Amino acid sequence: MPGCTRECLLSLICALSFALIDCFDIGISTKCVSVPKEMGLCQDVGYTEMRLPNLMGHTTLREVIPKSAEWESLLRTGCHTHSATFLCSLFAPVCLDTFLQPCRSLCVAVRDSCSQVLTCHGQSWPDAFDCDRFPADEDTCLTSISTESSTYRKFFPKPTCQGCPNAEELGAHKRILQAFCQNNFAVKVTLRKRKRASGDSEFEVEGRVEMISPGSLFPFGTRTIIQQWLLINTNCAHKLTLSNNRAVQYVLIGNVQDTNIIVNKIYLWHRKDTQLTLAARKWKQHKC
């Protein structure tokens, strides 16, 4: 183009491209830096060096670290197997000869699973993650190497956004047994509210989970499932835990519906309450 400088051409290319936030000269402006330990979002992604500026337009680690931290809670919900791969390709792109963008198919898969969690928190899928901006040709971008099959989800169901059942006081053991019969699983958990480094409160499962009636749940994965349920349904967690940070025990009773875990009843466990202990003991021989 006559009379157009290199900067002019770069600006024209930027205007026509699908750049996410800012446009910059990748060949000159970027550099490789170590993924900082403070960047919890991208500690287990299989590489140790990232490019700056990143695909979000962040130019310094001081800018990247707090921005990426905003997505750590979503990652811990387990909303999609490859959510870390997708997010880190934007915030901490691997240091190669050129930028490796996420494929559109990867973005769509993560969006379709994780946008439900954002909606549960009163948020929407951000414009910066618009999947149409990413390449559709999977030979030139980062794609997932596996998918979550329906069979996998059948054996490893996930929690989902739901309405919050009220915590109920325990009644007679026969009533508790009836609740067990009407649902798929019943577990006893200890919950405690903790402060994160950001200052926000988060609710954690403390210690092991007692499987009163396992149903479709596996003992080795149930603690993670309950933790994810708390992270997704933060409004439910706020109703359950006390403000004085004291650990509180509950019995969570629920079903597995279409590979999703739904908590239907919550009982506050008192150590001196004999009815729940009696119901748990009788359950092994009980016929619904």
C-alpha positions as CSV (number, residue, x, y, z in Angstrom):
1,M,0.0,0.0,0.0
2,P,1.7,3.2,-1.2
3,G,2.6,5.7,1.6
4,C,1.7,3.3,4.4
5,T,4.3,2.7,7.0
6,R,5.0,-0.6,8.8
7,E,2.9,0.7,11.8
8,C,0.1,1.6,9.4
9,L,0.0,-1.9,8.0
10,L,0.0,-3.4,11.5
11,S,-2.9,-1.2,12.4
12,L,-4.8,-2.3,9.3
13,I,-4.1,-6.0,10.0
14,C,-5.3,-5.5,13.6
15,A,-8.5,-3.9,12.5
16,L,-9.3,-6.8,10.2
17,S,-8.2,-9.6,12.6
18,F,-10.0,-11.4,15.4
19,A,-7.6,-10.1,18.1
20,L,-9.1,-10.5,21.5
21,I,-8.3,-7.3,23.4
22,D,-5.3,-5.5,22.2
23,C,-3.3,-5.9,19.0
24,F,0.4,-6.0,19.1
25,D,3.4,-7.0,17.0
26,I,4.0,-10.6,18.1
27,G,7.4,-10.8,16.5
28,I,8.8,-7.8,18.3
29,S,6.7,-7.0,21.3
30,T,6.5,-10.4,23.0
31,K,8.9,-12.1,25.4
32,C,9.1,-15.4,27.3
33,V,8.9,-15.3,31.1
34,S,8.5,-18.0,33.7
35,V,5.0,-18.7,34.9
36,P,5.0,-17.2,38.4
37,K,4.2,-19.4,41.4
38,E,1.7,-16.8,42.4
39,M,-0.3,-17.6,39.3
40,G,-2.3,-20.4,40.7
41,L,-4.5,-20.8,37.7
42,C,-1.7,-22.2,35.5
43,Q,0.5,-24.2,37.8
44,D,-0.3,-27.7,36.3
45,V,-0.6,-27.1,32.6
46,G,2.6,-28.9,31.5
47,Y,4.9,-26.0,30.8
48,T,6.9,-23.4,32.8
49,E,7.3,-20.4,30.4
50,M,4.7,-18.1,29.0
51,R,4.5,-15.2,26.6
52,L,3.9,-11.6,27.4
53,P,1.9,-9.7,26.3
54,N,-0.6,-12.5,26.5
55,L,-3.7,-13.1,24.4
56,M,-5.7,-10.9,26.8
57,G,-3.5,-7.9,26.1
58,H,-1.8,-8.0,29.6
59,T,1.7,-6.7,29.3
60,T,3.2,-7.4,32.8
61,L,3.0,-10.1,35.4
62,R,1.7,-7.5,37.9
63,E,-1.3,-7.2,35.7
64,V,-1.7,-10.9,34.8
65,I,-1.6,-12.4,38.3
66,P,-4.6,-10.7,39.8
67,K,-6.6,-10.9,36.5
68,S,-6.0,-14.7,36.2
69,A,-6.8,-15.1,39.9
70,E,-10.4,-14.0,39.2
71,W,-10.9,-17.3,37.4
72,E,-9.4,-19.7,39.9
73,S,-12.8,-20.3,41.6
74,L,-14.4,-21.3,38.3
75,L,-11.5,-23.7,37.7
76,R,-12.0,-25.4,41.1
77,T,-15.7,-26.1,40.3
78,G,-14.6,-28.7,37.8
79,C,-17.1,-27.3,35.3
80,H,-15.0,-28.8,32.4
81,T,-12.0,-31.1,32.2
82,H,-10.2,-28.7,29.9
83,S,-11.1,-25.4,31.5
84,A,-7.5,-24.8,32.7
85,T,-6.1,-25.5,29.2
86,F,-8.5,-23.0,27.7
87,L,-8.0,-20.2,30.3
88,C,-4.2,-20.6,30.5
89,S,-3.9,-20.4,26.7
90,L,-5.3,-16.9,27.1
91,F,-3.6,-15.7,30.3
92,A,-0.3,-17.7,30.1
93,P,0.2,-18.8,26.5
94,V,3.0,-21.4,26.1
95,C,6.3,-19.9,24.9
96,L,6.6,-21.2,21.4
97,D,7.8,-19.5,18.1
98,T,4.3,-18.2,17.6
99,F,1.1,-17.8,19.7
100,L,-1.0,-21.0,20.0
101,Q,-4.6,-19.9,20.3
102,P,-7.3,-22.1,21.6
103,C,-9.5,-23.7,18.9
104,R,-13.1,-22.6,18.6
105,S,-14.2,-26.2,19.5
106,L,-12.3,-26.1,22.8
107,C,-13.8,-22.7,23.6
108,V,-17.3,-23.9,22.8
109,A,-16.9,-27.1,24.9
110,V,-15.7,-25.1,28.0
111,R,-18.2,-22.3,27.5
112,D,-21.2,-24.7,27.3
113,S,-20.2,-26.3,30.6
114,C,-18.8,-23.4,32.5
115,S,-21.2,-20.6,31.5
116,Q,-23.9,-22.4,33.6
117,V,-21.7,-21.9,36.7
118,L,-21.2,-18.2,35.8
119,T,-25.0,-17.8,35.4
120,C,-25.4,-19.4,38.9
121,H,-23.2,-16.6,40.2
122,G,-25.1,-13.9,38.4
123,Q,-22.4,-13.5,35.6
124,S,-22.3,-14.2,31.9
125,W,-19.7,-15.6,29.6
126,P,-17.4,-12.7,28.9
127,D,-17.1,-11.0,25.5
128,A,-13.3,-11.5,25.7
129,F,-13.9,-15.2,25.5
130,D,-16.2,-15.0,22.4
131,C,-15.6,-18.4,20.7
132,D,-16.1,-17.0,17.2
133,R,-12.8,-15.1,17.6
134,F,-10.8,-18.3,17.7
135,P,-9.7,-20.4,14.7
136,A,-12.0,-23.2,13.5
137,D,-9.1,-25.1,11.8
138,E,-7.9,-27.4,14.4
139,D,-4.5,-27.9,12.7
140,T,-3.5,-24.4,13.7
141,C,-4.7,-24.1,17.3
142,L,-4.9,-25.8,20.7
143,T,-7.6,-28.4,20.9
144,S,-8.6,-30.9,23.6
145,I,-7.1,-34.4,23.2
146,S,-10.2,-36.0,24.8
147,T,-13.8,-35.4,25.4
148,E,-16.1,-36.2,28.3
149,S,-18.3,-39.0,27.1
150,S,-21.8,-39.7,28.4
151,T,-20.5,-43.0,29.8
152,Y,-17.9,-41.1,31.8
153,R,-20.5,-38.7,33.2
154,K,-22.8,-41.6,34.1
155,F,-20.1,-43.1,36.4
156,F,-18.7,-39.7,37.5
157,P,-21.7,-37.3,37.8
158,K,-21.1,-33.6,38.5
159,P,-22.8,-31.1,40.7
160,T,-24.9,-28.4,39.0
161,C,-26.4,-25.1,39.8
162,Q,-29.7,-25.6,41.8
163,G,-32.1,-24.1,44.2
164,C,-31.1,-24.4,47.9
165,P,-32.9,-26.8,50.2
166,N,-33.3,-25.5,53.7
167,A,-31.3,-27.1,56.5
168,E,-33.8,-29.2,58.5
169,E,-33.7,-30.4,62.0
170,L,-33.6,-34.1,62.4
171,G,-36.9,-35.9,63.1
172,A,-37.7,-39.5,64.0
173,H,-35.4,-42.1,62.5
174,K,-38.3,-43.5,60.4
175,R,-38.7,-40.1,58.7
176,I,-34.9,-40.1,58.0
177,L,-35.1,-43.6,56.5
178,Q,-37.9,-42.5,54.3
179,A,-35.7,-39.7,53.0
180,F,-32.9,-42.2,52.3
181,C,-35.4,-44.3,50.3
182,Q,-36.6,-41.4,48.2
183,N,-33.1,-40.4,47.2
184,N,-30.0,-41.9,45.6
185,F,-27.3,-41.0,48.2
186,A,-26.7,-39.7,51.7
187,V,-23.4,-38.4,53.0
188,K,-22.2,-36.8,56.2
189,V,-19.8,-33.9,55.8
190,T,-18.1,-31.3,58.0
191,L,-18.1,-27.8,56.6
192,R,-16.0,-24.8,57.6
193,K,-15.8,-21.2,56.2
194,R,-12.2,-20.0,55.5
195,K,-10.8,-16.7,54.2
196,R,-8.8,-16.8,51.0
197,A,-5.8,-14.6,50.3
198,S,-8.0,-12.4,48.2
199,G,-10.2,-11.7,51.3
200,D,-13.2,-13.6,50.0
201,S,-14.8,-16.3,52.0
202,E,-14.8,-19.9,50.7
203,F,-16.5,-23.0,52.2
204,E,-14.5,-26.1,52.5
205,V,-15.2,-29.8,53.2
206,E,-13.1,-30.6,56.3
207,G,-11.8,-34.2,56.8
208,R,-13.3,-37.2,55.2
209,V,-16.8,-37.7,54.0
210,E,-18.8,-40.4,55.7
211,M,-20.8,-42.5,53.1
212,I,-24.1,-43.3,54.9
213,S,-25.8,-44.4,51.6
214,P,-23.3,-44.1,48.7
215,G,-25.8,-44.7,45.9
216,S,-24.1,-43.7,42.6
217,L,-21.2,-41.9,44.4
218,F,-17.7,-43.4,44.8
219,P,-16.0,-42.8,48.2
220,F,-12.7,-41.6,46.6
221,G,-14.4,-38.8,44.6
222,T,-17.2,-37.7,46.8
223,R,-15.2,-35.1,48.9
224,T,-14.3,-33.3,45.6
225,I,-17.9,-33.5,44.4
226,I,-19.2,-31.9,47.5
227,Q,-16.5,-29.2,47.4
228,Q,-17.4,-28.4,43.8
229,W,-21.1,-28.3,44.8
230,L,-20.3,-25.7,47.4
231,L,-18.2,-23.6,45.0
232,I,-21.0,-23.7,42.3
233,N,-23.8,-23.1,44.8
234,T,-22.2,-20.4,46.9
235,N,-25.6,-19.1,47.9
236,C,-26.4,-22.5,49.5
237,A,-23.0,-22.6,51.2
238,H,-23.7,-19.2,52.8
239,K,-26.9,-20.5,54.3
240,L,-25.2,-23.6,55.7
241,T,-22.1,-22.4,57.5
242,L,-22.1,-20.2,60.6
243,S,-20.4,-16.8,60.8
244,N,-18.0,-17.7,63.6
245,N,-16.0,-20.1,61.4
246,R,-16.8,-23.0,63.6
247,A,-16.9,-26.4,61.8
248,V,-20.5,-27.7,61.3
249,Q,-21.7,-31.2,60.4
250,Y,-24.5,-31.9,57.9
251,V,-26.1,-34.8,56.2
252,L,-26.6,-34.1,52.5
253,I,-29.2,-36.3,50.7
254,G,-29.8,-36.2,47.0
255,N,-30.2,-37.8,43.6
256,V,-28.3,-38.2,40.3
257,Q,-30.4,-36.7,37.5
258,D,-29.1,-36.8,33.9
259,T,-25.5,-37.2,35.1
260,N,-26.0,-34.2,37.5
261,I,-25.9,-34.3,41.3
262,I,-28.8,-32.6,43.0
263,V,-28.9,-32.1,46.7
264,N,-32.6,-32.4,47.9
265,K,-32.4,-32.4,51.7
266,I,-29.9,-31.1,54.2
267,Y,-30.0,-32.1,57.9
268,L,-28.0,-30.4,60.6
269,W,-26.1,-33.1,62.6
270,H,-26.0,-32.7,66.3
271,R,-23.5,-35.0,68.1
272,K,-26.1,-35.9,70.8
273,D,-28.8,-36.7,68.3
274,T,-29.6,-40.4,68.5
275,Q,-32.2,-40.5,65.7
276,L,-29.8,-40.1,62.8
277,T,-27.3,-42.5,64.3
278,L,-30.1,-45.0,64.7
279,A,-31.3,-44.4,61.1
280,A,-27.8,-44.9,59.7
281,R,-27.4,-48.1,61.6
282,K,-30.8,-49.5,60.5
283,W,-30.2,-48.4,56.9
284,K,-27.9,-51.3,56.2
285,Q,-30.8,-53.8,56.7
286,H,-33.7,-51.5,55.8
287,K,-35.9,-52.4,52.8
288,C,-37.7,-49.4,51.2
